[in-house]
Amino acid sequence: MLGYYVDLAVRSLKRSPGLTLLMVLAIGFGVAASMTTYSVFRAVSGDPIPWKSSQLFVPQIDIWGPKGRLDGDNGEPPDAMDYTDAVALMRAHRAKYQSALYRISPSIVPPDPSKHPVSVGGHAVYSEFFAMLDAPFKYGSGWSADSDEQRAAVVVLNSKLNQKLFAGANSVGKTVDIDGKDYRVVGVLDNWNPKPEFYDVVNTGGFTTDQEDVFIPFQRAIDVGMTNDGNTNCSEIPKESGFVGLQKSSCVWIAYMAELDDKAAVAAYKDYLDGYFRDQKQAGRFNWPLNNRLRDLPAWLDSQHVVPSDTKISLVVALGLLVVCLVNTAGLLLAKFLRRSSEIGVRRALGAPRLAIYTQFLIEAGIVGLTGGLLGLFLTWAGVISVGWVLPKEIATLAHVNLSLLVLTLLVAVIATMLAGIYPTFRASRVQPALQLKSN
């Protein structure tokens, strides 16, 4: 019986090719617009570490007070830390895992002497950074806490850089020349490039096209004068110049993250932060009220507006376009079905139940949706490729077509069209056989 209804639907659609084409185009363009913008929104708004995000926290200490706040910041303390506070929190070690970090861009001399030095990007971090963020390793591991204390010349490489320097082989134990000094490779990450880059939103906004090529010990980077390549914000001009002057200033340039396993640990850490502020205030460093923050990762990303507002607006507009297309499709289906009132009347007079009419016309709407969905697949693919024309490159590159998006596109097209066909089908099933037979 299903095959019979499908055959009837195909014949009906062929009898009105212009009307059918209009419905297919409306569904195809509406679904493509919504799925293209959804692919971008999904890429930028996803939880980068869903199994652990509720345990990762970003502390903020109000080291500037009211004088350092901008209009419209709602009393927010600085979003990063100065060197003094970052090191103090690391030394106190009140979290299960924690790490201060800042962005670096050293140069590397390849082992092949025929090749020129290359500039790379990365971060100076503490040893607990890798365990805290569950960073996957292809070879080796991160360095130890002893290496932090000893300011050891060790490095963790990204797999792409390892491919470039050592042809992808296990390079653990080998030496890399970084800024003219030898560093021993202790680990190679396995294609780890989370988006958004949640551990350093301060410097990246969450999205960047820069690669995380190297990670070296935080204090080692400080000792050798590996300067900050990220953002630096100051409420007053540093008293001394250069990188050393930056470390002694109240300028904020260091990101910070801590892992806290439960509510008790969160409360204890917040108490420690507040106590640290009060101690600094008593020492004469601060003279304003307590104004600290401790947010988990989802709340932190939301507070930093990591999901661009224009992607949210685009998604709403695209969904609105889909609704308009569905309303138009519903109108076209209604006109098409009511034109067949005489056919419906004859079928009803011969004993066809309303359920049969419902089934026939909903299948016809489903075929329109499926055809529009197939068109929508091509248009979605073209739209995803073209988003770079209207969005920043670092965001546009995150959108991609995969199997889940293709399946979702087809489902949305078919289900939406069948929903649009409910009212026209209802009207068609209510046709009175007697009136149609008399009029004929």
Beta strands, then each sheet from edge to edge (+ up, - down):
strand 1: 56-60
strand 2: 97-104
strand 3: 107-109
strand 4: 118-119
strand 5: 122-125
strand 6: 137-140
strand 7: 154-157
strand 8: 175-178
strand 9: 181-189
strand 10: 214-217
strand 11: 255-259
strand 12: 293-296
sheet 1: 4+ 3- 8+ 9- 7- 10+ 5+ 2- 11+ 1- 12+
sheet 2: 4+ 3- 8+ 9- 6+
end
